[in-house]
């Protein structure tokens, strides 16, 4: 298990645990970003913040500070 901010562009992982406050956690759940979901890093800005992820056919950006609180697994992807 590793933090989401440590994966590379093009890498796919599965969400294991999300440690965010209720409002941000709710926003992620609304777009389908839940525990067990497969996600792919499609890019990072030149400064390294934010990151872009493909989740269930949609691309969205997450700040690095939020990525550090989402844990993923490379197993079973």
ABEGO torsion letter per residue (X at the ends): XBBAAABBBGBBBBBABBBBBAAAAAAAAAAGBBBGBBBBBAEBBAAGOBBBBBBGGBBBBBBAAAAAABBBBABGX
